[in-house]
Amino acid sequence: MIKSELELIESIREKVNTGQKFPENIFGIGDDCAVYRISENRYGLFSTDISIENIHFDLTYTPLFDAGYRSMAANISDIYAMGGKPVLALISIDIPGNLNEKDISALYEGIITCSQKHGVLISGGDTSRSPVLVINISIYGETDSPVYRNGAKPGDRIYLTGSTGLSKLGLEILQNKSGMEKYPAAVNRHLRPEPGGDLVTVILGHYSPSSMIDISDGLINDLGHICRESKTGFELFTDKLSVHDEIRNYCLDRNREPADYLLYSGEECELVFTSKEDVPATPGITHIGNITSEGYTLISGDKKAPVSIKGYDHFIK
């Protein structure tokens, strides 16, 4: 039995790396993208992501347009997480018998809308028949200096773009089939997460990031990925995390803790990065903690508490 997604990936990584030797110009498993150094100051970034009906999206509350949009967004976000610019994508879809050409057109409208917004060219793909809808996207981008997960050092500051929590709230609203009109920002964030490419240039130009990752499995879990690859720990200031009004109101109504959403909401497409630079407040970027030599700690006011790394895992029910 597979215990966790992380253990499975590590097992695959070990097996792959045992059977092949990477040259110095190729960086493989362990980051948001594989990296190929084409020439001095030019690197190719390669990533792929799969979205499966009833696993990654549910068509009972996800319009086909949005299923396409969010699938494309996840891939584009991986390129941004490496400090890159997305260039082209290949789209493969497995189509169930209950969908017709009009349905597939709506799906592609979502993919194309997201692609065009971020300058991505759809350059090919494949189609097949399947019991459920499967969207598999492979994407290519480029950068002159990739930002990996393994560069964080003790003393580095941890920065977050935008805010987190809305996607998890949006999922709850959609699954409960109530509150869509009261919580429109949350519903929209879940159905159409927007990659944060507009801040990548600012991050690279002013922060000189030592590591970076996009939030796909939750802030705590993805920050944990950085720390595992960098062999470090973190301290996170929960008071510095922005709480959207919809999250605040929802939690007040139901006696819930906003931190459950801020720390563990996946599919946000925000960026978490580390830097030794103490940069004055930048719109859209917040200093939320620091890298430490070991351990994972949450700090709220004068209270400190250890936190375990957890987030969405395909193999833990």
C-alpha positions in Angstrom: 0.0 0.0 0.0 1.2 3.5 -0.9 1.6 5.5 2.4 1.8 9.0 1.0 2.4 10.9 -2.2 5.7 12.2 -0.9 7.0 8.7 -0.1 6.0 7.5 -3.6 7.7 10.4 -5.3 10.9 9.8 -3.3 10.8 6.1 -4.1 10.4 6.9 -7.8 13.1 9.6 -7.6 15.6 7.1 -6.0 14.8 4.4 -8.6 15.2 6.9 -11.5 18.4 8.4 -10.2 19.9 5.0 -9.6 19.3 3.9 -13.2 20.5 7.0 -15.0 23.2 9.7 -14.6 22.2 13.3 -15.2 24.8 15.5 -17.0 25.5 18.8 -15.4 23.2 20.7 -17.7 20.1 18.8 -16.6 18.3 19.0 -13.3 15.6 16.4 -12.8 13.1 15.2 -10.2 12.7 17.4 -7.1 11.4 20.7 -8.2 8.4 22.4 -10.0 10.1 21.8 -13.3 12.9 19.8 -14.9 15.6 22.2 -16.1 17.8 22.0 -19.2 20.7 24.5 -19.6 20.6 25.3 -23.3 23.4 27.8 -23.2 24.9 30.4 -20.9 22.0 32.4 -19.2 19.4 30.4 -21.1 17.5 27.5 -19.4 14.6 25.5 -20.7 11.9 24.6 -18.1 9.7 21.5 -18.5 6.7 20.5 -16.5 3.6 18.3 -16.8 0.4 18.1 -14.7 -2.6 15.8 -14.9 -6.2 16.7 -13.9 -8.7 13.8 -13.5 -12.5 14.1 -13.2 -13.7 13.3 -9.7 -10.1 13.6 -8.4 -9.0 17.1 -9.3 -12.4 18.5 -10.3 -16.0 17.6 -10.2 -18.2 18.4 -13.2 -21.3 18.5 -11.0 -20.1 22.0 -9.9 -17.2 22.7 -12.2 -18.1 24.1 -15.6 -16.0 22.6 -18.4 -14.6 26.1 -19.2 -13.3 26.2 -15.6 -12.0 22.7 -15.7 -9.8 23.7 -18.7 -8.8 27.0 -17.2 -7.7 25.7 -13.8 -5.8 22.8 -15.5 -3.8 25.2 -17.6 -3.3 27.6 -14.7 -1.6 24.8 -12.6 1.0 24.3 -15.3 1.7 27.9 -15.9 2.2 28.4 -12.2 4.9 25.8 -12.2 6.9 27.8 -14.7 6.5 31.0 -12.7 7.6 29.1 -9.6 11.0 28.6 -11.3 11.3 32.2 -12.2 10.5 31.5 -15.8 8.3 32.7 -18.6 5.9 30.1 -20.1 6.2 29.6 -23.8 4.3 26.6 -25.2 2.1 23.7 -24.1 1.0 20.3 -25.3 -2.6 19.3 -24.4 -3.7 15.6 -24.2 -7.3 14.8 -23.2 -9.1 11.5 -22.5 -12.8 12.0 -23.3 -15.7 10.0 -21.8 -18.6 9.0 -23.9 -21.1 11.4 -22.3 -19.3 14.5 -23.6 -19.9 15.9 -27.1 -18.0 18.3 -29.4 -19.7 21.3 -27.8 -18.5 20.2 -24.4 -14.9 19.8 -25.6 -15.1 23.2 -27.2 -16.1 24.7 -23.8 -13.2 22.9 -22.2 -10.7 24.2 -24.8 -12.1 27.7 -24.4 -11.0 27.7 -20.8 -7.6 26.3 -21.7 -7.1 28.9 -24.4 -8.3 31.8 -22.3 -5.8 31.1 -19.6 -3.1 30.4 -22.1 -3.6 33.6 -24.0 -3.6 35.6 -20.8 -0.2 34.4 -20.0 1.3 34.3 -23.5 1.4 30.5 -23.9 1.1 28.9 -27.3 -0.8 25.6 -27.6 1.4 23.7 -29.9 0.0 20.1 -30.1 -1.3 17.2 -28.1 -3.3 14.0 -28.2 -6.8 12.7 -27.7 -8.2 9.4 -26.6 -11.3 7.7 -25.1 -11.6 7.2 -21.4 -14.3 6.4 -18.7 -13.8 9.9 -17.2 -12.4 13.2 -18.4 -8.6 13.4 -18.1 -6.6 16.6 -18.9 -2.9 16.2 -19.2 -0.8 19.3 -20.0 2.9 19.4 -20.6 4.4 22.9 -20.6 7.7 24.5 -21.7 9.2 27.8 -20.5 12.5 29.6 -20.3 14.5 31.6 -17.9 18.0 33.1 -17.7 18.4 32.0 -14.0 16.2 29.2 -12.6 15.1 29.5 -9.0 15.1 26.0 -7.3 13.6 24.8 -4.1 16.9 23.8 -2.5 18.5 27.2 -2.1 17.0 28.4 1.2 19.5 29.2 4.0 18.9 29.8 7.8 18.3 33.5 8.2 16.5 34.0 4.9 13.2 35.7 5.0 10.1 34.0 3.8 7.8 35.9 1.5 4.3 35.2 0.1 2.5 36.7 -2.9 -1.1 37.6 -2.5 -3.1 35.7 0.1 -4.2 32.1 0.7 -7.3 30.3 1.9 -10.0 31.2 -0.6 -9.6 28.1 -2.8 -10.3 25.8 0.1 -13.3 27.9 1.2 -14.5 27.9 -2.4 -14.3 24.1 -2.6 -16.4 23.8 0.5 -19.0 26.2 -0.8 -19.2 24.4 -4.1 -19.4 20.9 -2.5 -22.1 22.1 -0.1 -24.0 23.7 -3.0 -24.9 26.7 -0.9 -23.4 30.2 -0.3 -22.1 30.8 -3.9 -23.7 34.3 -4.0 -22.4 35.1 -0.5 -18.8 34.0 -1.2 -18.1 34.8 -4.8 -14.3 35.5 -4.4 -13.8 32.1 -2.8 -15.8 30.3 -5.5 -13.9 32.1 -8.3 -10.5 31.4 -6.7 -11.2 27.7 -6.6 -12.7 27.5 -10.2 -10.2 29.9 -11.8 -7.0 30.3 -9.8 -4.7 32.9 -11.4 -1.0 32.3 -11.7 1.0 35.1 -10.2 3.2 35.9 -13.2 2.9 39.7 -12.8 5.1 39.6 -9.7 7.8 37.3 -11.0 9.8 40.2 -12.5 9.5 42.1 -9.3 10.6 39.0 -7.3 13.6 38.4 -9.5 14.6 42.0 -9.8 14.3 43.1 -6.2 14.5 40.1 -3.9 17.1 37.8 -5.5 15.2 34.7 -4.3 17.2 31.8 -2.9 14.3 29.4 -3.4 10.7 29.4 -4.6 7.6 27.2 -5.0 4.0 27.8 -6.0 1.2 26.8 -3.6 -0.5 23.8 -4.9 -0.8 21.6 -1.8 -1.2 24.3 0.9 1.2 26.9 2.4 2.5 24.6 5.1 3.0 21.6 2.9 4.7 23.6 0.1 6.9 25.5 2.4 7.9 22.1 3.8 9.0 21.1 0.3 11.4 24.0 0.3 12.8 23.1 3.7 13.2 19.4 2.9 15.1 20.2 -0.3 17.1 22.9 1.5 17.6 20.8 4.7 16.3 23.7 6.8 13.3 24.6 9.0 11.0 27.6 9.2 9.2 29.9 11.6 5.9 31.3 10.3 4.2 34.4 11.7 0.5 33.6 11.4 -0.4 37.2 12.4 1.2 38.4 9.2 -1.1 36.3 6.9 -3.8 38.3 5.3 -7.3 37.1 6.0 -9.8 37.8 3.2 -13.2 39.2 4.5 -15.0 36.1 3.1 -12.8 33.8 5.1 -13.2 35.9 8.2 -17.0 36.0 7.9 -17.4 32.3 7.1 -15.3 31.3 10.1 -17.2 33.7 12.4 -20.5 32.2 11.3 -19.3 28.6 11.9 -16.9 29.0 14.8 -14.0 27.9 12.6 -10.3 29.1 12.6 -9.1 31.1 9.6 -5.7 29.4 10.0 -7.3 26.2 8.8 -7.8 27.9 5.4 -4.7 30.2 5.3 -2.3 27.4 6.0 -3.8 24.4 4.3 -5.6 25.7 1.2 -4.2 24.1 -2.0 -4.5 25.1 -5.7 -3.9 28.8 -4.9 -1.2 29.5 -7.5 0.4 32.0 -5.2 4.2 32.0 -4.8 6.2 31.4 -1.6 9.9 32.3 -1.9 12.9 33.0 0.4 15.5 35.7 0.2 18.3 37.1 2.3 17.1 40.6 1.2 15.0 42.7 3.6 13.0 44.5 1.0 10.6 47.4 2.0 6.9 46.5 1.7 6.0 45.7 -1.8 2.4 45.6 -3.0 1.2 42.0 -3.2 4.2 40.6 -1.4 4.3 40.0 2.4 7.1 38.9 4.7 5.5 36.0 6.6 8.4 34.3 8.4 12.1 33.2 8.4 14.1 30.1 7.5 15.7 28.4 10.5 18.2 25.6 10.8 15.6 23.0 11.8 12.1 22.5 13.0 8.7 23.9 11.8 7.2 26.5 14.1 4.1 28.7 14.0 4.3 32.0 15.9 1.2 34.0 16.9 2.0 37.0 19.1 4.2 35.7 21.9 3.1 32.1 21.4 5.2 29.5 19.6 4.0 26.0 18.6 5.5 23.3 16.5 3.5 22.4 13.4 3.5 19.1 11.4 3.7 19.3 7.6 0.5 18.3 6.0 -1.5 19.3 3.0 -3.4 17.6 0.2 -2.2 14.1 -0.5 -3.7 11.9 -3.3 -2.9 8.7 -1.4 -4.1 9.6 2.1 -7.9 9.4 2.6 
